[in-house]
């Protein structure tokens, strides 16, 4: 699986996120990506923090018949 490094990523739907680091689930030891939104959401507020399984964060999704990364690394912070 590809390395997920800290920095700024673009979600395939267009919004930006900052990857803070990699955490492990305390029971399963599954790797989780910890990241925060770089925008304000009416529902979740400013800079909401999220976790997602590393495998899902790094996977490709199909958009308009094309495979694209779910999150694309843009730059270091």
mmCIF file of the N, C-alpha and C atoms, coordinates in Angstrom:
data_MODEL
# 
_entry.id   MODEL 
# 
loop_
_atom_site.group_PDB 
_atom_site.id 
_atom_site.type_symbol 
_atom_site.label_atom_id 
_atom_site.label_alt_id 
_atom_site.label_comp_id 
_atom_site.label_asym_id 
_atom_site.label_entity_id 
_atom_site.label_seq_id 
_atom_site.pdbx_PDB_ins_code 
_atom_site.Cartn_x 
_atom_site.Cartn_y 
_atom_site.Cartn_z 
_atom_site.occupancy 
_atom_site.B_iso_or_equiv 
_atom_site.pdbx_formal_charge 
_atom_site.auth_seq_id 
_atom_site.auth_comp_id 
_atom_site.auth_asym_id 
_atom_site.auth_atom_id 
_atom_site.pdbx_PDB_model_num 
ATOM 1   N N  . UNK A 1 1  ? 0.845   -1.185 0.000   1.00 0.00 ? 1  UNK A N  1 
ATOM 2   C CA . UNK A 1 1  ? 0.000   0.000  0.000   1.00 0.00 ? 1  UNK A CA 1 
ATOM 3   C C  . UNK A 1 1  ? 0.886   1.243  0.000   1.00 0.00 ? 1  UNK A C  1 
ATOM 4   N N  . UNK A 1 2  ? 0.439   2.251  -0.721  1.00 0.00 ? 2  UNK A N  1 
ATOM 5   C CA . UNK A 1 2  ? 1.266   3.457  -0.826  1.00 0.00 ? 2  UNK A CA 1 
ATOM 6   C C  . UNK A 1 2  ? 1.356   4.189  0.509   1.00 0.00 ? 2  UNK A C  1 
ATOM 7   N N  . UNK A 1 3  ? 2.443   4.910  0.659   1.00 0.00 ? 3  UNK A N  1 
ATOM 8   C CA . UNK A 1 3  ? 2.668   5.693  1.876   1.00 0.00 ? 3  UNK A CA 1 
ATOM 9   C C  . UNK A 1 3  ? 1.703   6.881  1.909   1.00 0.00 ? 3  UNK A C  1 
ATOM 10  N N  . UNK A 1 4  ? 1.151   7.133  3.069   1.00 0.00 ? 4  UNK A N  1 
ATOM 11  C CA . UNK A 1 4  ? 0.326   8.323  3.288   1.00 0.00 ? 4  UNK A CA 1 
ATOM 12  C C  . UNK A 1 4  ? 1.158   9.228  4.184   1.00 0.00 ? 4  UNK A C  1 
ATOM 13  N N  . UNK A 1 5  ? 1.619   10.339 3.628   1.00 0.00 ? 5  UNK A N  1 
ATOM 14  C CA . UNK A 1 5  ? 2.458   11.240 4.418   1.00 0.00 ? 5  UNK A CA 1 
ATOM 15  C C  . UNK A 1 5  ? 1.660   12.478 4.815   1.00 0.00 ? 5  UNK A C  1 
ATOM 16  N N  . UNK A 1 6  ? 2.060   13.119 5.897   1.00 0.00 ? 6  UNK A N  1 
ATOM 17  C CA . UNK A 1 6  ? 1.377   14.356 6.301   1.00 0.00 ? 6  UNK A CA 1 
ATOM 18  C C  . UNK A 1 6  ? 1.454   15.402 5.193   1.00 0.00 ? 6  UNK A C  1 
ATOM 19  N N  . UNK A 1 7  ? 0.421   16.191 5.086   1.00 0.00 ? 7  UNK A N  1 
ATOM 20  C CA . UNK A 1 7  ? 0.390   17.240 4.084   1.00 0.00 ? 7  UNK A CA 1 
ATOM 21  C C  . UNK A 1 7  ? -1.028  17.540 3.641   1.00 0.00 ? 7  UNK A C  1 
ATOM 22  N N  . UNK A 1 8  ? -1.144  18.264 2.545   1.00 0.00 ? 8  UNK A N  1 
ATOM 23  C CA . UNK A 1 8  ? -2.428  18.696 2.028   1.00 0.00 ? 8  UNK A CA 1 
ATOM 24  C C  . UNK A 1 8  ? -2.853  17.761 0.898   1.00 0.00 ? 8  UNK A C  1 
ATOM 25  N N  . UNK A 1 9  ? -4.084  17.301 0.968   1.00 0.00 ? 9  UNK A N  1 
ATOM 26  C CA . UNK A 1 9  ? -4.648  16.393 -0.019  1.00 0.00 ? 9  UNK A CA 1 
ATOM 27  C C  . UNK A 1 9  ? -5.942  16.977 -0.565  1.00 0.00 ? 9  UNK A C  1 
ATOM 28  N N  . UNK A 1 10 ? -6.228  16.628 -1.807  1.00 0.00 ? 10 UNK A N  1 
ATOM 29  C CA . UNK A 1 10 ? -7.478  17.044 -2.434  1.00 0.00 ? 10 UNK A CA 1 
ATOM 30  C C  . UNK A 1 10 ? -8.363  15.815 -2.600  1.00 0.00 ? 10 UNK A C  1 
ATOM 31  N N  . UNK A 1 11 ? -9.585  15.891 -2.055  1.00 0.00 ? 11 UNK A N  1 
ATOM 32  C CA . UNK A 1 11 ? -10.572 14.826 -2.207  1.00 0.00 ? 11 UNK A CA 1 
ATOM 33  C C  . UNK A 1 11 ? -11.094 14.861 -3.635  1.00 0.00 ? 11 UNK A C  1 
ATOM 34  N N  . UNK A 1 12 ? -11.491 13.726 -4.151  1.00 0.00 ? 12 UNK A N  1 
ATOM 35  C CA . UNK A 1 12 ? -11.940 13.679 -5.540  1.00 0.00 ? 12 UNK A CA 1 
ATOM 36  C C  . UNK A 1 12 ? -13.151 14.571 -5.804  1.00 0.00 ? 12 UNK A C  1 
ATOM 37  N N  . UNK A 1 13 ? -13.874 14.965 -4.771  1.00 0.00 ? 13 UNK A N  1 
ATOM 38  C CA . UNK A 1 13 ? -15.008 15.878 -4.944  1.00 0.00 ? 13 UNK A CA 1 
ATOM 39  C C  . UNK A 1 13 ? -14.566 17.342 -4.900  1.00 0.00 ? 13 UNK A C  1 
ATOM 40  N N  . UNK A 1 14 ? -13.249 17.592 -4.630  1.00 0.00 ? 14 UNK A N  1 
ATOM 41  C CA . UNK A 1 14 ? -12.707 18.933 -4.759  1.00 0.00 ? 14 UNK A CA 1 
ATOM 42  C C  . UNK A 1 14 ? -12.266 19.653 -3.497  1.00 0.00 ? 14 UNK A C  1 
ATOM 43  N N  . UNK A 1 15 ? -12.679 19.198 -2.311  1.00 0.00 ? 15 UNK A N  1 
ATOM 44  C CA . UNK A 1 15 ? -12.312 19.922 -1.085  1.00 0.00 ? 15 UNK A CA 1 
ATOM 45  C C  . UNK A 1 15 ? -10.930 19.499 -0.600  1.00 0.00 ? 15 UNK A C  1 
ATOM 46  N N  . UNK A 1 16 ? -10.300 20.389 0.168   1.00 0.00 ? 16 UNK A N  1 
ATOM 47  C CA . UNK A 1 16 ? -8.951  20.144 0.676   1.00 0.00 ? 16 UNK A CA 1 
ATOM 48  C C  . UNK A 1 16 ? -8.970  19.675 2.128   1.00 0.00 ? 16 UNK A C  1 
ATOM 49  N N  . UNK A 1 17 ? -8.014  18.812 2.433   1.00 0.00 ? 17 UNK A N  1 
ATOM 50  C CA . UNK A 1 17 ? -7.859  18.247 3.766   1.00 0.00 ? 17 UNK A CA 1 
ATOM 51  C C  . UNK A 1 17 ? -6.381  18.211 4.121   1.00 0.00 ? 17 UNK A C  1 
ATOM 52  N N  . UNK A 1 18 ? -6.097  18.260 5.410   1.00 0.00 ? 18 UNK A N  1 
ATOM 53  C CA . UNK A 1 18 ? -4.719  18.120 5.888   1.00 0.00 ? 18 UNK A CA 1 
ATOM 54  C C  . UNK A 1 18 ? -4.588  16.804 6.633   1.00 0.00 ? 18 UNK A C  1 
ATOM 55  N N  . UNK A 1 19 ? -3.703  15.938 6.148   1.00 0.00 ? 19 UNK A N  1 
ATOM 56  C CA . UNK A 1 19 ? -3.420  14.691 6.867   1.00 0.00 ? 19 UNK A CA 1 
ATOM 57  C C  . UNK A 1 19 ? -2.507  15.030 8.028   1.00 0.00 ? 19 UNK A C  1 
ATOM 58  N N  . UNK A 1 20 ? -2.954  14.666 9.226   1.00 0.00 ? 20 UNK A N  1 
ATOM 59  C CA . UNK A 1 20 ? -2.213  14.923 10.455  1.00 0.00 ? 20 UNK A CA 1 
ATOM 60  C C  . UNK A 1 20 ? -1.253  13.775 10.743  1.00 0.00 ? 20 UNK A C  1 
ATOM 61  N N  . UNK A 1 21 ? -1.695  12.564 10.478  1.00 0.00 ? 21 UNK A N  1 
ATOM 62  C CA . UNK A 1 21 ? -0.850  11.408 10.718  1.00 0.00 ? 21 UNK A CA 1 
ATOM 63  C C  . UNK A 1 21 ? -1.613  10.109 10.612  1.00 0.00 ? 21 UNK A C  1 
ATOM 64  N N  . UNK A 1 22 ? -0.954  9.026  10.998  1.00 0.00 ? 22 UNK A N  1 
ATOM 65  C CA . UNK A 1 22 ? -1.534  7.689  10.975  1.00 0.00 ? 22 UNK A CA 1 
ATOM 66  C C  . UNK A 1 22 ? -1.706  7.228  12.416  1.00 0.00 ? 22 UNK A C  1 
ATOM 67  N N  . UNK A 1 23 ? -2.889  6.688  12.708  1.00 0.00 ? 23 UNK A N  1 
ATOM 68  C CA . UNK A 1 23 ? -3.182  6.143  14.037  1.00 0.00 ? 23 UNK A CA 1 
ATOM 69  C C  . UNK A 1 23 ? -3.485  4.649  13.886  1.00 0.00 ? 23 UNK A C  1 
ATOM 70  N N  . UNK A 1 24 ? -3.542  3.957  14.986  1.00 0.00 ? 24 UNK A N  1 
ATOM 71  C CA . UNK A 1 24 ? -3.925  2.542  14.973  1.00 0.00 ? 24 UNK A CA 1 
ATOM 72  C C  . UNK A 1 24 ? -5.145  2.350  15.855  1.00 0.00 ? 24 UNK A C  1 
ATOM 73  N N  . UNK A 1 25 ? -6.059  1.538  15.365  1.00 0.00 ? 25 UNK A N  1 
ATOM 74  C CA . UNK A 1 25 ? -7.232  1.170  16.161  1.00 0.00 ? 25 UNK A CA 1 
ATOM 75  C C  . UNK A 1 25 ? -6.743  0.366  17.358  1.00 0.00 ? 25 UNK A C  1 
ATOM 76  N N  . UNK A 1 26 ? -7.228  0.693  18.534  1.00 0.00 ? 26 UNK A N  1 
ATOM 77  C CA . UNK A 1 26 ? -6.713  0.076  19.764  1.00 0.00 ? 26 UNK A CA 1 
ATOM 78  C C  . UNK A 1 26 ? -7.016  -1.413 19.885  1.00 0.00 ? 26 UNK A C  1 
ATOM 79  N N  . UNK A 1 27 ? -8.044  -1.903 19.229  1.00 0.00 ? 27 UNK A N  1 
ATOM 80  C CA . UNK A 1 27 ? -8.403  -3.326 19.319  1.00 0.00 ? 27 UNK A CA 1 
ATOM 81  C C  . UNK A 1 27 ? -7.889  -4.138 18.134  1.00 0.00 ? 27 UNK A C  1 
ATOM 82  N N  . UNK A 1 28 ? -8.030  -3.593 16.931  1.00 0.00 ? 28 UNK A N  1 
ATOM 83  C CA . UNK A 1 28 ? -7.690  -4.363 15.728  1.00 0.00 ? 28 UNK A CA 1 
ATOM 84  C C  . UNK A 1 28 ? -6.306  -4.046 15.180  1.00 0.00 ? 28 UNK A C  1 
ATOM 85  N N  . UNK A 1 29 ? -5.717  -2.953 15.618  1.00 0.00 ? 29 UNK A N  1 
ATOM 86  C CA . UNK A 1 29 ? -4.439  -2.443 15.128  1.00 0.00 ? 29 UNK A CA 1 
ATOM 87  C C  . UNK A 1 29 ? -4.491  -1.983 13.676  1.00 0.00 ? 29 UNK A C  1 
ATOM 88  N N  . UNK A 1 30 ? -5.702  -1.862 13.121  1.00 0.00 ? 30 UNK A N  1 
ATOM 89  C CA . UNK A 1 30 ? -5.864  -1.347 11.759  1.00 0.00 ? 30 UNK A CA 1 
ATOM 90  C C  . UNK A 1 30 ? -5.323  0.079  11.696  1.00 0.00 ? 30 UNK A C  1 
ATOM 91  N N  . UNK A 1 31 ? -4.607  0.395  10.612  1.00 0.00 ? 31 UNK A N  1 
ATOM 92  C CA . UNK A 1 31 ? -4.095  1.748  10.429  1.00 0.00 ? 31 UNK A CA 1 
ATOM 93  C C  . UNK A 1 31 ? -5.209  2.666  9.940   1.00 0.00 ? 31 UNK A C  1 
ATOM 94  N N  . UNK A 1 32 ? -5.305  3.831  10.579  1.00 0.00 ? 32 UNK A N  1 
ATOM 95  C CA . UNK A 1 32 ? -6.311  4.830  10.248  1.00 0.00 ? 32 UNK A CA 1 
ATOM 96  C C  . UNK A 1 32 ? -5.610  6.143  9.935   1.00 0.00 ? 32 UNK A C  1 
ATOM 97  N N  . UNK A 1 33 ? -6.085  6.838  8.918   1.00 0.00 ? 33 UNK A N  1 
ATOM 98  C CA . UNK A 1 33 ? -5.545  8.151  8.575   1.00 0.00 ? 33 UNK A CA 1 
ATOM 99  C C  . UNK A 1 33 ? -6.342  9.193  9.361   1.00 0.00 ? 33 UNK A C  1 
ATOM 100 N N  . UNK A 1 34 ? -5.629  10.066 10.054  1.00 0.00 ? 34 UNK A N  1 
ATOM 101 C CA . UNK A 1 34 ? -6.248  11.162 10.807  1.00 0.00 ? 34 UNK A CA 1 
ATOM 102 C C  . UNK A 1 34 ? -6.064  12.424 9.976   1.00 0.00 ? 34 UNK A C  1 
ATOM 103 N N  . UNK A 1 35 ? -7.180  13.078 9.656   1.00 0.00 ? 35 UNK A N  1 
ATOM 104 C CA . UNK A 1 35 ? -7.095  14.257 8.792   1.00 0.00 ? 35 UNK A CA 1 
ATOM 105 C C  . UNK A 1 35 ? -8.164  15.268 9.168   1.00 0.00 ? 35 UNK A C  1 
ATOM 106 N N  . UNK A 1 36 ? -7.940  16.518 8.767   1.00 0.00 ? 36 UNK A N  1 
ATOM 107 C CA . UNK A 1 36 ? -8.916  17.553 9.086   1.00 0.00 ? 36 UNK A CA 1 
ATOM 108 C C  . UNK A 1 36 ? -9.311  18.317 7.834   1.00 0.00 ? 36 UNK A C  1 
ATOM 109 N N  . UNK A 1 37 ? -10.543 18.742 7.830   1.00 0.00 ? 37 UNK A N  1 
ATOM 110 C CA . UNK A 1 37 ? -11.084 19.515 6.723   1.00 0.00 ? 37 UNK A CA 1 
ATOM 111 C C  . UNK A 1 37 ? -10.486 20.914 6.758   1.00 0.00 ? 37 UNK A C  1 
ATOM 112 N N  . UNK A 1 38 ? -10.132 21.440 5.606   1.00 0.00 ? 38 UNK A N  1 
ATOM 113 C CA . UNK A 1 38 ? -9.593  22.797 5.520   1.00 0.00 ? 38 UNK A CA 1 
ATOM 114 C C  . UNK A 1 38 ? -10.663 23.762 5.013   1.00 0.00 ? 38 UNK A C  1 
ATOM 115 N N  . UNK A 1 39 ? -11.845 23.593 5.574   1.00 0.00 ? 39 UNK A N  1 
ATOM 116 C CA . UNK A 1 39 ? -12.987 24.433 5.215   1.00 0.00 ? 39 UNK A CA 1 
ATOM 117 C C  . UNK A 1 39 ? -13.985 24.382 6.366   1.00 0.00 ? 39 UNK A C  1 
ATOM 118 N N  . UNK A 1 40 ? -14.977 25.212 6.306   1.00 0.00 ? 40 UNK A N  1 
ATOM 119 C CA . UNK A 1 40 ? -16.024 25.218 7.320   1.00 0.00 ? 40 UNK A CA 1 
ATOM 120 C C  . UNK A 1 40 ? -17.259 24.518 6.784   1.00 0.00 ? 40 UNK A C  1 
ATOM 121 N N  . UNK A 1 41 ? -17.824 23.652 7.606   1.00 0.00 ? 41 UNK A N  1 
ATOM 122 C CA . UNK A 1 41 ? -19.037 22.909 7.258   1.00 0.00 ? 41 UNK A CA 1 
ATOM 123 C C  . UNK A 1 41 ? -20.180 23.384 8.156   1.00 0.00 ? 41 UNK A C  1 
ATOM 124 N N  . UNK A 1 42 ? -21.338 23.568 7.576   1.00 0.00 ? 42 UNK A N  1 
ATOM 125 C CA . UNK A 1 42 ? -22.510 23.948 8.390   1.00 0.00 ? 42 UNK A CA 1 
ATOM 126 C C  . UNK A 1 42 ? -22.810 22.872 9.421   1.00 0.00 ? 42 UNK A C  1 
ATOM 127 N N  . UNK A 1 43 ? -22.608 21.621 9.034   1.00 0.00 ? 43 UNK A N  1 
ATOM 128 C CA . UNK A 1 43 ? -22.939 20.497 9.908   1.00 0.00 ? 43 UNK A CA 1 
ATOM 129 C C  . UNK A 1 43 ? -21.865 20.200 10.954  1.00 0.00 ? 43 UNK A C  1 
ATOM 130 N N  . UNK A 1 44 ? -20.576 20.325 10.574  1.00 0.00 ? 44 UNK A N  1 
ATOM 131 C CA . UNK A 1 44 ? -19.494 19.886 11.458  1.00 0.00 ? 44 UNK A CA 1 
ATOM 132 C C  . UNK A 1 44 ? -18.564 21.001 11.919  1.00 0.00 ? 44 UNK A C  1 
ATOM 133 N N  . UNK A 1 45 ? -18.789 22.231 11.463  1.00 0.00 ? 45 UNK A N  1 
ATOM 134 C CA . UNK A 1 45 ? -17.963 23.350 11.895  1.00 0.00 ? 45 UNK A CA 1 
ATOM 135 C C  . UNK A 1 45 ? -16.687 23.499 11.096  1.00 0.00 ? 45 UNK A C  1 
ATOM 136 N N  . UNK A 1 46 ? -15.797 24.326 11.620  1.00 0.00 ? 46 UNK A N  1 
ATOM 137 C CA . UNK A 1 46 ? -14.525 24.629 10.954  1.00 0.00 ? 46 UNK A CA 1 
ATOM 138 C C  . UNK A 1 46 ? -13.481 23.578 11.322  1.00 0.00 ? 46 UNK A C  1 
ATOM 139 N N  . UNK A 1 47 ? -12.738 23.126 10.321  1.00 0.00 ? 47 UNK A N  1 
ATOM 140 C CA . UNK A 1 47 ? -11.613 22.201 10.524  1.00 0.00 ? 47 UNK A CA 1 
ATOM 141 C C  . UNK A 1 47 ? -11.997 20.916 11.258  1.00 0.00 ? 47 UNK A C  1 
ATOM 142 N N  . UNK A 1 48 ? -13.121 20.320 10.887  1.00 0.00 ? 48 UNK A N  1 
ATOM 143 C CA . UNK A 1 48 ? -13.562 19.060 11.497  1.00 0.00 ? 48 UNK A CA 1 
ATOM 144 C C  . UNK A 1 48 ? -12.475 17.999 11.311  1.00 0.00 ? 48 UNK A C  1 
ATOM 145 N N  . UNK A 1 49 ? -12.258 17.188 12.341  1.00 0.00 ? 49 UNK A N  1 
ATOM 146 C CA . UNK A 1 49 ? -11.246 16.134 12.293  1.00 0.00 ? 49 UNK A CA 1 
ATOM 147 C C  . UNK A 1 49 ? -11.935 14.800 12.017  1.00 0.00 ? 49 UNK A C  1 
ATOM 148 N N  . UNK A 1 50 ? -11.313 14.018 11.103  1.00 0.00 ? 50 UNK A N  1 
ATOM 149 C CA . UNK A 1 50 ? -11.874 12.755 10.659  1.00 0.00 ? 50 UNK A CA 1 
ATOM 150 C C  . UNK A 1 50 ? -10.825 11.649 10.731  1.00 0.00 ? 50 UNK A C  1 
ATOM 151 N N  . UNK A 1 51 ? -11.290 10.409 10.742  1.00 0.00 ? 51 UNK A N  1 
ATOM 152 C CA . UNK A 1 51 ? -10.419 9.244  10.568  1.00 0.00 ? 51 UNK A CA 1 
ATOM 153 C C  . UNK A 1 51 ? -11.039 8.352  9.507   1.00 0.00 ? 51 UNK A C  1 
ATOM 154 N N  . UNK A 1 52 ? -10.192 7.679  8.776   1.00 0.00 ? 52 UNK A N  1 
ATOM 155 C CA . UNK A 1 52 ? -10.653 6.774  7.730   1.00 0.00 ? 52 UNK A CA 1 
ATOM 156 C C  . UNK A 1 52 ? -9.616  5.657  7.635   1.00 0.00 ? 52 UNK A C  1 
ATOM 157 N N  . UNK A 1 53 ? -10.042 4.410  7.410   1.00 0.00 ? 53 UNK A N  1 
ATOM 158 C CA . UNK A 1 53 ? -9.050  3.345  7.235   1.00 0.00 ? 53 UNK A CA 1 
ATOM 159 C C  . UNK A 1 53 ? -8.057  3.707  6.134   1.00 0.00 ? 53 UNK A C  1 
ATOM 160 N N  . UNK A 1 54 ? -6.786  3.421  6.389   1.00 0.00 ? 54 UNK A N  1 
ATOM 161 C CA . UNK A 1 54 ? -5.724  3.764  5.447   1.00 0.00 ? 54 UNK A CA 1 
ATOM 162 C C  . UNK A 1 54 ? -5.988  3.169  4.069   1.00 0.00 ? 54 UNK A C  1 
ATOM 163 N N  . UNK A 1 55 ? -6.468  1.940  4.019   1.00 0.00 ? 55 UNK A N  1 
ATOM 164 C CA . UNK A 1 55 ? -6.740  1.298  2.731   1.00 0.00 ? 55 UNK A CA 1 
ATOM 165 C C  . UNK A 1 55 ? -7.804  2.068  1.950   1.00 0.00 ? 55 UNK A C  1 
ATOM 166 N N  . UNK A 1 56 ? -8.817  2.551  2.632   1.00 0.00 ? 56 UNK A N  1 
ATOM 167 C CA . UNK A 1 56 ? -9.873  3.313  1.968   1.00 0.00 ? 56 UNK A CA 1 
ATOM 168 C C  . UNK A 1 56 ? -9.368  4.687  1.541   1.00 0.00 ? 56 UNK A C  1 
ATOM 169 N N  . UNK A 1 57 ? -8.574  5.332  2.382   1.00 0.00 ? 57 UNK A N  1 
ATOM 170 C CA . UNK A 1 57 ? -8.016  6.646  2.052   1.00 0.00 ? 57 UNK A CA 1 
ATOM 171 C C  . UNK A 1 57 ? -7.197  6.571  0.774   1.00 0.00 ? 57 UNK A C  1 
ATOM 172 N N  . UNK A 1 58 ? -6.433  5.491  0.615   1.00 0.00 ? 58 UNK A N  1 
ATOM 173 C CA . UNK A 1 58 ? -5.501  5.349  -0.504  1.00 0.00 ? 58 UNK A CA 1 
ATOM 174 C C  . UNK A 1 58 ? -6.130  4.750  -1.762  1.00 0.00 ? 58 UNK A C  1 
ATOM 175 N N  . UNK A 1 59 ? -7.378  4.290  -1.680  1.00 0.00 ? 59 UNK A N  1 
ATOM 176 C CA . UNK A 1 59 ? -7.956  3.599  -2.832  1.00 0.00 ? 59 UNK A CA 1 
ATOM 177 C C  . UNK A 1 59 ? -8.378  4.549  -3.945  1.00 0.00 ? 59 UNK A C  1 
ATOM 178 N N  . UNK A 1 60 ? -8.636  3.959  -5.094  1.00 0.00 ? 60 UNK A N  1 
ATOM 179 C CA . UNK A 1 60 ? -9.153  4.707  -6.238  1.00 0.00 ? 60 UNK A CA 1 
ATOM 180 C C  . UNK A 1 60 ? -10.668 4.534  -6.284  1.00 0.00 ? 60 UNK A C  1 
ATOM 181 N N  . UNK A 1 61 ? -11.343 5.550  -6.808  1.00 0.00 ? 61 UNK A N  1 
ATOM 182 C CA . UNK A 1 61 ? -12.788 5.516  -6.988  1.00 0.00 ? 61 UNK A CA 1 
ATOM 183 C C  . UNK A 1 61 ? -13.078 5.796  -8.459  1.00 0.00 ? 61 UNK A C  1 
ATOM 184 N N  . UNK A 1 62 ? -14.246 5.380  -8.918  1.00 0.00 ? 62 UNK A N  1 
ATOM 185 C CA . UNK A 1 62 ? -14.626 5.607  -10.307 1.00 0.00 ? 62 UNK A CA 1 
ATOM 186 C C  . UNK A 1 62 ? -15.514 6.840  -10.388 1.00 0.00 ? 62 UNK A C  1 
ATOM 187 N N  . UNK A 1 63 ? -15.077 7.808  -11.190 1.00 0.00 ? 63 UNK A N  1 
ATOM 188 C CA . UNK A 1 63 ? -15.821 9.051  -11.407 1.00 0.00 ? 63 UNK A CA 1 
ATOM 189 C C  . UNK A 1 63 ? -15.979 9.235  -12.912 1.00 0.00 ? 63 UNK A C  1 
ATOM 190 N N  . UNK A 1 64 ? -17.211 9.294  -13.354 1.00 0.00 ? 64 UNK A N  1 
ATOM 191 C CA . UNK A 1 64 ? -17.491 9.451  -14.790 1.00 0.00 ? 64 UNK A CA 1 
ATOM 192 C C  . UNK A 1 64 ? -16.741 8.418  -15.634 1.00 0.00 ? 64 UNK A C  1 
ATOM 193 N N  . UNK A 1 65 ? -16.676 7.190  -15.127 1.00 0.00 ? 65 UNK A N  1 
ATOM 194 C CA . UNK A 1 65 ? -16.035 6.107  -15.860 1.00 0.00 ? 65 UNK A CA 1 
ATOM 195 C C  . UNK A 1 65 ? -14.520 6.061  -15.759 1.00 0.00 ? 65 UNK A C  1 
ATOM 196 N N  . UNK A 1 66 ? -13.923 6.981  -15.010 1.00 0.00 ? 66 UNK A N  1 
ATOM 197 C CA . UNK A 1 66 ? -12.464 7.018  -14.847 1.00 0.00 ? 66 UNK A CA 1 
ATOM 198 C C  . UNK A 1 66 ? -12.078 6.718  -13.409 1.00 0.00 ? 66 UNK A C  1 
ATOM 199 N N  . UNK A 1 67 ? -11.008 5.943  -13.241 1.00 0.00 ? 67 UNK A N  1 
ATOM 200 C CA . UNK A 1 67 ? -10.476 5.691  -11.904 1.00 0.00 ? 67 UNK A CA 1 
ATOM 201 C C  . UNK A 1 67 ? -9.597  6.860  -11.491 1.00 0.00 ? 67 UNK A C  1 
ATOM 202 N N  . UNK A 1 68 ? -9.890  7.418  -10.319 1.00 0.00 ? 68 UNK A N  1 
ATOM 203 C CA . UNK A 1 68 ? -9.102  8.525  -9.771  1.00 0.00 ? 68 UNK A CA 1 
ATOM 204 C C  . UNK A 1 68 ? -8.842  8.239  -8.302  1.00 0.00 ? 68 UNK A C  1 
ATOM 205 N N  . UNK A 1 69 ? -7.774  8.805  -7.736  1.00 0.00 ? 69 UNK A N  1 
ATOM 206 C CA . UNK A 1 69 ? -7.525  8.602  -6.304  1.00 0.00 ? 69 UNK A CA 1 
ATOM 207 C C  . UNK A 1 69 ? -8.627  9.265  -5.480  1.00 0.00 ? 69 UNK A C  1 
ATOM 208 N N  . UNK A 1 70 ? -9.029  8.595  -4.393  1.00 0.00 ? 70 UNK A N  1 
ATOM 209 C CA . UNK A 1 70 ? -9.998  9.210  -3.474  1.00 0.00 ? 70 UNK A CA 1 
ATOM 210 C C  . UNK A 1 70 ? -9.416  10.500 -2.919  1.00 0.00 ? 70 UNK A C  1 
ATOM 211 N N  . UNK A 1 71 ? -8.139  10.460 -2.510  1.00 0.00 ? 71 UNK A N  1 
ATOM 212 C CA . UNK A 1 71 ? -7.414  11.631 -2.028  1.00 0.00 ? 71 UNK A CA 1 
ATOM 213 C C  . UNK A 1 71 ? -6.105  11.724 -2.801  1.00 0.00 ? 71 UNK A C  1 
ATOM 214 N N  . UNK A 1 72 ? -5.799  12.886 -3.320  1.00 0.00 ? 72 UNK A N  1 
ATOM 215 C CA . UNK A 1 72 ? -4.567  13.103 -4.075  1.00 0.00 ? 72 UNK A CA 1 
ATOM 216 C C  . UNK A 1 72 ? -3.657  14.049 -3.290  1.00 0.00 ? 72 UNK A C  1 
ATOM 217 N N  . UNK A 1 73 ? -2.411  13.629 -3.085  1.00 0.00 ? 73 UNK A N  1 
ATOM 218 C CA . UNK A 1 73 ? -1.448  14.469 -2.385  1.00 0.00 ? 73 UNK A CA 1 
ATOM 219 C C  . UNK A 1 73 ? -1.187  15.720 -3.227  1.00 0.00 ? 73 UNK A C  1 
ATOM 220 N N  . UNK A 1 74 ? -1.274  16.884 -2.592  1.00 0.00 ? 74 UNK A N  1 
ATOM 221 C CA . UNK A 1 74 ? -1.052  18.162 -3.265  1.00 0.00 ? 74 UNK A CA 1 
ATOM 222 C C  . UNK A 1 74 ? 0.317   18.731 -2.899  1.00 0.00 ? 74 UNK A C  1 
ATOM 223 N N  . UNK A 1 75 ? 0.576   18.813 -1.591  1.00 0.00 ? 75 UNK A N  1 
ATOM 224 C CA . UNK A 1 75 ? 1.837   19.394 -1.152  1.00 0.00 ? 75 UNK A CA 1 
ATOM 225 C C  . UNK A 1 75 ? 2.037   19.152 0.337   1.00 0.00 ? 75 UNK A C  1 
ATOM 226 N N  . UNK A 1 76 ? 3.271   19.371 0.777   1.00 0.00 ? 76 UNK A N  1 
ATOM 227 C CA . UNK A 1 76 ? 3.540   19.353 2.206   1.00 0.00 ? 76 UNK A CA 1 
ATOM 228 C C  . UNK A 1 76 ? 2.951   20.606 2.813   1.00 0.00 ? 76 UNK A C  1 
ATOM 229 N N  . UNK A 1 77 ? 2.668   20.555 4.082   1.00 0.00 ? 77 UNK A N  1 
ATOM 230 C CA . UNK A 1 77 ? 2.096   21.721 4.758   1.00 0.00 ? 77 UNK A CA 1 
ATOM 231 C C  . UNK A 1 77 ? 3.119   22.808 4.900   1.00 0.00 ? 77 UNK A C  1 
# 
